[in-house]
C-alpha cells in the first residue's frame, strides 16, 4: 500500500509538471485533432455502407488518429522529456532522493497512459460532434482494453529508448527515426494492403501495426464480435514487458559525458 501511495503521488507530480508547460500540453492535444481535420479534408466524410449499415468515413479515421495520439503521448513525449530531464540533471537530483526508482518509472508510465486516454477521449468527442463519428458500444470494452495495453506498451518503450539516446540534441532524431517509418507501413497514415510482402512482414514484427489493427477492429461499428484481437494484444504486452526490462537495465540517471 505504501508503494501504491507513492506511485499515486508521483503521478500527481508528473501531471502538475506536464500542465506547467502549457505550450507542450497544447500541441500534444491539438496535433491529433489537426490530423483528423486533414484526413476529412483530403479523403472526405461520405457515408460508407457495409453489411447493410452506414457510417461516416470519419468513423474509420478515428482508430488511426487514436494510435497516433497514444504513440505521440506515450512514446515520443516520454522519450524526449526524460532525455531532456537527464541532460539537465533533474534525474540525478531525483535519484538522490528517497524516491525508489521503480516508483518514478511507474509514475511516468501511468501518467502517460492517463494523458493518452484523455487524448483519445478528446479525439472521439471532437469527431462525434463535428464529423458524425459513431462510437460502437458492443466493442467498446475491447477498445478500452486495447487502448490501455497500447499506452502502457509505448510508455515502457519510450523509457527504454532513452538508454540508447546519447544526449538531448539527439533525442528528436533518434525518436522520430524509430517511429515515423514504422507508422507509414503500419496502417497509421496510409493503408498497406498492396505493400510488398517483406514490408508487411517487417511491420508485423513491431507493436505499432498490432496496435493500429486492434484499434480498427474494436472501433468498427460493423464488427459483430466482441472486438478483442488477443494475438495482437499479446504481442503488444510482450513488447511492453521487453520495454520495462530494457528500461530497468539501460535507464540512466546522470547526464552522459
C-alpha positions as CSV (number, residue, x, y, z in Angstrom):
1,X,0.0,0.0,0.0
2,X,2.9,2.4,0.7
3,X,4.3,1.8,-2.7
4,X,0.9,2.3,-4.3
5,X,0.6,5.6,-2.4
6,X,4.0,6.8,-3.6
7,X,3.1,5.9,-7.2
8,X,-0.1,8.0,-6.9
9,X,1.8,10.9,-5.5
10,X,4.4,10.6,-8.3
11,X,1.6,10.6,-10.9
12,X,0.2,13.7,-9.3
13,X,3.6,15.3,-9.6
14,X,4.1,14.3,-13.2
15,X,0.7,15.7,-14.0
16,X,1.5,19.1,-12.4
17,X,4.8,19.2,-14.3
18,X,3.0,18.4,-17.6
19,X,0.4,21.1,-17.3
20,X,3.0,23.7,-16.2
21,X,4.4,23.6,-19.7
22,X,1.3,24.9,-21.5
23,X,2.9,25.1,-25.0
24,X,3.8,21.5,-25.0
25,X,0.5,20.4,-23.5
26,X,-1.4,22.5,-26.1
27,X,0.3,21.0,-29.1
28,X,0.1,17.5,-27.6
29,X,-3.7,17.7,-27.7
30,X,-4.1,19.8,-30.8
31,X,-1.8,17.7,-33.0
32,X,-4.1,14.7,-33.3
33,X,-7.1,17.0,-34.0
34,X,-5.2,18.6,-36.8
35,X,-4.8,15.2,-38.4
36,X,-8.4,14.4,-38.1
37,X,-9.3,17.6,-39.8
38,X,-6.7,17.0,-42.5
39,X,-8.0,13.4,-43.1
40,X,-11.5,14.7,-43.6
41,X,-10.4,17.5,-46.0
42,X,-8.4,15.2,-48.2
43,X,-10.5,12.0,-48.0
44,X,-14.0,13.4,-47.4
45,X,-16.6,12.3,-44.9
46,X,-19.1,10.5,-47.1
47,X,-21.4,7.7,-45.8
48,X,-19.9,4.2,-46.1
49,X,-22.2,1.3,-46.5
50,X,-21.0,-2.1,-45.1
51,X,-23.2,-5.1,-44.3
52,X,-26.4,-3.2,-44.8
53,X,-25.4,-0.4,-42.4
54,X,-23.9,3.1,-43.0
55,X,-21.4,5.1,-41.1
56,X,-19.4,8.3,-41.7
57,X,-16.0,7.8,-43.2
58,X,-14.5,9.7,-40.2
59,X,-15.5,6.8,-38.0
60,X,-12.8,4.8,-39.7
61,X,-10.2,7.6,-39.4
62,X,-10.5,7.6,-35.6
63,X,-8.6,4.4,-34.9
64,X,-5.6,5.7,-36.9
65,X,-5.7,9.1,-35.1
66,X,-6.1,7.2,-31.8
67,X,-2.9,5.2,-32.5
68,X,-1.1,8.3,-33.5
69,X,-2.2,10.1,-30.3
70,X,-1.1,7.3,-28.0
71,X,2.2,6.8,-29.6
72,X,2.9,10.6,-29.6
73,X,1.9,11.0,-25.9
74,X,3.4,7.7,-24.6
75,X,6.4,7.1,-26.7
76,X,7.6,10.3,-28.3
77,X,6.9,12.7,-25.4
78,X,8.2,10.3,-22.7
79,X,11.4,9.6,-24.5
80,X,12.1,13.2,-25.2
81,X,11.2,14.7,-21.9
82,X,13.1,12.0,-19.9
83,X,16.2,12.6,-22.1
84,X,15.9,16.4,-21.5
85,X,15.5,15.9,-17.8
86,X,18.5,13.6,-17.7
87,X,20.7,16.1,-19.5
88,X,19.6,19.0,-17.3
89,X,20.5,17.0,-14.1
90,X,16.9,16.6,-13.0
91,X,17.0,12.9,-12.9
92,X,20.3,12.9,-11.0
93,X,18.6,15.0,-8.3
94,X,15.6,12.7,-8.2
95,X,17.9,9.7,-7.8
96,X,19.4,11.4,-4.8
97,X,16.0,11.5,-3.0
98,X,14.4,8.6,-1.1
99,X,12.0,8.0,-4.1
100,X,12.5,4.4,-5.3
101,X,13.5,4.1,-9.0
102,X,10.6,1.7,-9.8
103,X,8.1,4.2,-8.4
104,X,9.5,7.0,-10.6
105,X,9.3,4.8,-13.7
106,X,5.8,3.6,-12.8
107,X,4.7,7.2,-12.3
108,X,5.9,8.1,-15.7
109,X,4.1,5.2,-17.3
110,X,0.8,5.7,-15.5
111,X,0.7,9.4,-16.2
112,X,1.4,8.8,-19.9
113,X,-1.4,6.2,-20.0
114,X,-3.7,8.8,-18.5
115,X,-2.7,11.5,-21.0
116,X,-3.1,9.1,-23.9
117,X,-6.6,8.1,-22.7
118,X,-7.6,11.8,-22.3
119,X,-6.3,12.5,-25.8
120,X,-8.4,9.7,-27.3
121,X,-11.5,10.9,-25.5
122,X,-11.0,14.4,-27.0
123,X,-10.4,13.0,-30.5
124,X,-13.5,10.8,-30.3
125,X,-15.7,13.6,-28.8
126,X,-14.4,16.0,-31.5
127,X,-15.2,13.5,-34.2
128,X,-18.6,12.8,-32.9
129,X,-19.6,16.5,-32.6
130,X,-18.1,17.8,-35.9
131,X,-18.0,14.8,-38.2
132,X,-20.7,12.4,-37.0
133,X,-18.3,9.7,-35.8
134,X,-20.2,6.7,-34.4
135,X,-18.9,5.2,-31.2
136,X,-19.5,1.4,-31.2
137,X,-21.0,0.1,-27.9
138,X,-20.7,-3.6,-28.3
139,X,-16.9,-3.4,-28.9
140,X,-16.2,-0.5,-26.5
141,X,-14.6,-2.8,-23.8
142,X,-12.2,-4.2,-26.4
143,X,-11.4,-0.7,-27.5
144,X,-10.6,0.4,-23.9
145,X,-8.5,-2.6,-23.2
146,X,-6.6,-2.2,-26.4
147,X,-6.0,1.5,-25.5
148,X,-4.7,0.6,-22.0
149,X,-2.3,-2.1,-23.2
150,X,-1.1,0.0,-26.1
151,X,-0.5,3.0,-23.8
152,X,1.5,1.0,-21.3
153,X,3.5,-0.7,-24.0
154,X,4.6,2.5,-25.7
155,X,5.3,4.2,-22.4
156,X,7.6,1.4,-21.4
157,X,9.3,1.5,-24.9
158,X,9.7,5.3,-24.5
159,X,11.6,4.8,-21.3
160,X,13.6,2.0,-22.8
161,X,14.8,4.0,-25.9
162,X,16.3,6.7,-23.6
163,X,19.1,4.3,-22.8
164,X,20.2,4.4,-26.5
165,X,20.0,8.3,-26.8
166,X,23.3,9.9,-26.2
167,X,22.0,13.4,-25.3
168,X,19.0,15.7,-25.6
169,X,20.1,17.1,-29.0
170,X,20.0,13.6,-30.5
171,X,16.6,12.8,-28.9
172,X,14.3,14.1,-31.7
173,X,16.4,12.4,-34.4
174,X,16.5,9.0,-32.7
175,X,12.9,9.0,-31.5
176,X,11.5,10.0,-34.9
177,X,13.7,7.7,-36.8
178,X,12.5,4.7,-34.7
179,X,8.8,5.6,-35.0
180,X,7.9,7.5,-38.2
181,X,9.0,4.9,-40.8
182,X,7.0,2.3,-38.9
183,X,3.9,4.4,-38.9
184,X,3.9,4.6,-42.7
185,X,4.0,0.8,-43.0
186,X,1.6,0.1,-40.1
187,X,-1.7,1.4,-41.4
188,X,-1.5,4.7,-39.5
189,X,-1.3,7.2,-42.3
190,X,-2.0,5.0,-45.3
191,X,-3.4,1.5,-45.9
192,X,-0.8,-1.1,-46.7
193,X,-2.8,-3.8,-48.5
194,X,-0.8,-3.5,-51.7
195,X,2.6,-3.2,-50.0
196,X,5.3,-5.8,-50.8
197,X,5.2,-8.9,-48.6
198,X,8.6,-8.1,-46.9
199,X,7.2,-4.7,-45.7
200,X,4.1,-6.3,-44.3
201,X,6.2,-8.9,-42.6
202,X,8.5,-6.3,-41.1
203,X,5.6,-4.3,-39.8
204,X,4.1,-7.4,-38.1
205,X,7.3,-7.6,-36.0
206,X,6.7,-4.3,-34.3
207,X,3.9,-3.2,-32.0
208,X,2.6,-0.2,-34.0
209,X,0.8,-2.4,-36.6
210,X,-0.7,-4.6,-33.9
211,X,-1.9,-1.6,-32.1
212,X,-3.4,0.0,-35.2
213,X,-5.1,-3.2,-36.3
214,X,-6.5,-4.0,-32.9
215,X,-8.0,-0.4,-32.7
216,X,-9.5,-0.7,-36.1
217,X,-11.3,-3.9,-35.2
218,X,-12.5,-2.7,-31.8
219,X,-13.8,0.7,-33.2
220,X,-15.5,-0.8,-36.2
221,X,-19.3,-0.2,-35.9
222,X,-20.0,-3.2,-38.1
223,X,-17.9,-5.6,-36.1
224,X,-20.2,-8.5,-34.9
225,X,-17.9,-10.0,-32.3
226,X,-16.5,-8.6,-29.1
227,X,-13.6,-6.9,-30.9
228,X,-10.8,-8.4,-28.9
229,X,-7.7,-9.2,-31.0
230,X,-6.0,-11.4,-28.5
231,X,-2.9,-12.2,-30.6
232,X,-2.2,-8.5,-31.2
233,X,-2.8,-7.7,-27.6
234,X,-0.4,-10.4,-26.6
235,X,2.2,-9.1,-29.0
236,X,1.9,-5.5,-27.5
237,X,2.1,-6.9,-24.0
238,X,5.3,-8.8,-24.9
239,X,6.8,-5.6,-26.3
240,X,5.8,-3.7,-23.1
241,X,7.4,-6.3,-20.9
242,X,10.5,-6.1,-23.0
243,X,10.5,-2.3,-22.7
244,X,10.3,-2.5,-18.9
245,X,13.2,-4.9,-18.7
246,X,15.3,-2.8,-21.1
247,X,14.4,0.3,-19.2
248,X,15.4,-1.2,-15.8
249,X,18.8,-2.3,-17.3
250,X,19.7,0.6,-19.5
251,X,18.0,3.6,-17.8
252,X,20.5,6.3,-16.8
253,X,20.0,8.9,-14.2
254,X,23.1,11.1,-14.9
255,X,24.0,13.1,-18.0
256,X,26.4,11.3,-20.3
257,X,29.8,12.9,-20.6
